[in-house]
Amino acid sequence: MFAELEAEGLIVREPGTADRRQSVLRLTGAGRRALERDMAERDVWLAGALASLSETERGVLELAAAVMERVADAETSPAGE
């Protein structure tokens, strides 16, 4: 996948500074513009999708988002410990 992005001029590979066996990937100007376009298109899609929901449905999504944040922030230990 990275080879395709590189071939399209969206990213460049540079040797790592600490370990020359590693590569550091960097967005090119064209890559940054493509990313910004993609993000803008997704924002438009999401705004439209959310606008099609009822007030109740949007409220359910807000509650679900809060629950997901709590789950993500929860400190748990692996099962059996």
C-alpha positions as CSV (number, residue, x, y, z in Angstrom):
1,M,0.0,0.0,0.0
2,F,2.8,2.4,0.8
3,A,4.4,1.7,-2.5
4,E,1.3,2.8,-4.3
5,L,1.1,6.0,-2.3
6,E,4.8,6.6,-3.1
7,A,4.3,5.9,-6.8
8,E,1.4,8.4,-6.9
9,G,3.7,11.0,-5.3
10,L,1.6,11.3,-2.1
11,I,4.4,10.2,0.3
12,V,8.1,9.9,0.3
13,R,10.3,7.5,2.1
14,E,13.4,8.7,3.9
15,P,15.9,6.6,5.8
16,G,15.5,6.6,9.6
17,T,18.1,8.7,11.5
18,A,18.6,6.3,14.4
19,D,18.4,3.1,12.3
20,R,19.0,3.3,8.6
21,R,17.1,0.0,8.1
22,Q,14.0,1.9,9.0
23,S,12.1,4.2,6.7
24,V,10.3,7.4,7.8
25,L,7.2,8.2,5.7
26,R,6.3,11.8,5.0
27,L,3.4,13.3,3.2
28,T,4.2,15.4,0.1
29,G,2.3,18.6,-0.7
30,A,0.1,16.6,-3.0
31,G,-0.4,14.0,-0.3
32,R,-1.5,16.7,2.2
33,R,-3.9,18.2,-0.3
34,A,-5.4,14.7,-1.1
35,L,-5.8,14.0,2.6
36,E,-7.5,17.4,3.2
37,R,-9.8,16.8,0.3
38,D,-10.7,13.3,1.6
39,M,-11.3,14.7,5.1
40,A,-13.6,17.5,3.7
41,E,-15.6,14.9,1.7
42,R,-16.0,12.8,4.8
43,D,-17.1,15.8,6.9
44,V,-19.8,16.7,4.3
45,W,-21.0,13.1,4.2
46,L,-21.1,12.9,8.0
47,A,-23.0,16.2,8.4
48,G,-25.6,14.9,5.9
49,A,-25.9,11.6,7.6
50,L,-26.3,13.2,11.0
51,A,-28.9,15.7,9.6
52,S,-31.0,12.8,8.4
53,L,-31.4,11.5,12.0
54,S,-34.1,12.5,14.4
55,E,-33.3,14.4,17.5
56,T,-33.8,11.2,19.5
57,E,-31.4,9.3,17.3
58,R,-28.8,12.0,17.7
59,G,-29.3,11.9,21.4
60,V,-28.7,8.1,21.4
61,L,-25.5,8.7,19.5
62,E,-24.3,11.2,22.0
63,L,-25.0,8.8,24.9
64,A,-23.2,6.0,23.0
65,A,-20.2,8.2,22.4
66,A,-20.0,9.0,26.1
67,V,-20.1,5.3,26.9
68,M,-17.4,4.5,24.4
69,E,-15.2,7.2,25.8
70,R,-15.6,5.7,29.3
71,V,-14.8,2.2,28.0
72,A,-11.7,3.5,26.2
73,D,-10.5,5.4,29.3
74,A,-11.2,2.5,31.7
75,E,-8.2,0.9,33.4
76,T,-8.6,-2.8,33.4
77,S,-6.3,-5.7,33.9
78,P,-6.2,-8.8,31.7
79,A,-8.7,-11.5,32.5
80,G,-7.7,-13.8,35.3
81,E,-5.5,-11.3,37.1
